[in-house]
């Protein structure tokens, strides 16, 4: 089995409209977090803030699974 045929077989999963919709929704839900945190990290590092503080800020501002699970 060649590399191209393996990639084709893997991509064939997304011929189903439902799977393609799941892929696009998953990508779009994670993209704002990635862009926001990477831009914010860049701005904070150019402002002279150390990496530890940036990491703590990112950890605090990241939504936790328990807060979005709907439990009280």
C-alpha positions in Angstrom: 0.0 0.0 0.0 1.6 3.3 -1.1 1.6 6.5 0.9 -0.9 8.2 -1.4 -3.4 5.3 -1.2 -3.2 5.4 2.6 -3.9 9.1 2.7 -6.8 8.6 0.2 -8.2 5.9 2.4 -7.9 8.1 5.5 -9.5 11.1 3.8 -12.4 8.9 2.5 -13.9 9.1 6.0 -14.9 12.7 5.3 -17.0 11.9 2.3 -19.9 11.6 4.7 -21.5 15.1 5.3 -21.9 14.4 9.0 -18.2 13.7 9.5 -17.2 16.7 7.5 -19.5 18.9 9.7 -18.0 17.5 12.9 -14.5 18.2 11.6 -15.3 21.8 10.7 -17.1 22.4 14.0 -14.2 21.0 16.0 -11.7 23.1 14.1 -13.8 26.3 14.4 -14.3 25.8 18.2 -10.6 25.4 18.9 -9.4 28.1 16.5 -10.4 31.2 18.6 -8.6 29.8 21.7 -5.5 29.2 19.7 -5.5 32.6 18.1 -6.3 34.4 21.3 -3.7 32.7 23.4 -0.9 32.9 20.9 -1.6 36.6 20.2 -1.9 37.4 23.9 1.3 35.5 24.7 3.2 37.4 22.0 1.9 40.7 23.3 2.8 39.9 26.8 6.3 38.7 25.9 7.0 41.9 23.9 5.8 43.9 26.9 8.6 42.3 29.0 6.5 39.9 31.1 8.3 36.6 31.9 7.2 33.2 30.6 6.1 32.0 34.0 3.6 34.8 34.4 2.3 34.3 30.9 1.8 30.6 31.6 0.0 31.2 34.9 -2.2 33.8 33.1 -3.0 31.3 30.4 -3.8 28.5 32.9 -6.2 30.8 34.8 -8.0 32.1 31.8 -8.5 28.7 30.1 -12.0 27.4 30.5 -12.1 24.3 32.6 -14.2 21.2 31.6 -16.1 21.3 34.9 -17.3 24.8 34.3 -18.8 24.0 30.9 -20.2 20.6 31.7 -23.5 22.0 33.0 -23.3 20.7 36.5 -23.9 22.9 39.5 
